[in-house]
Amino acid sequence: MTDRIDKLRTFLKTSPEDAFLRHALGLEYVKTGADAEAKKIFISLLVDQPGYTGSYYHLGKLLERMGDNDAAAEWYRKGMEVCKISGDMHAYGELRGAFEELTF
């Protein structure tokens, strides 16, 4: 494990619901190749806090890399719906681009 992962896990002990820290931990796991752990972190975050739109993209890309394109497409779709509701058109555009690249 990296020092960053250790630090993030320590911070999460005192703030376990902090979406930013959870997202950052997922990204660190991606960087180290711990895909299963990253997947678990991102899914848990999005189930608990579906409005944290940045994690949809990263989870989708992770799932693509893991060869699960159907799940990636589904998470992109979910993220696009959340973005429409919240009005986050920048994130919506990124998710739509990733979805179209995957499915067309």
Secondary structure, DSSP 8 states (H G I E B T S, - for coil): --HHHHHHHHHHHH-TT-HHHHHHHHHHHHHHT-HHHHHHHHHHHHHH-TT-THHHHHHHHHHHHTT-HHHHHHHHHHHHHHHHHHT-HHHHHHHHHHHHHHH-
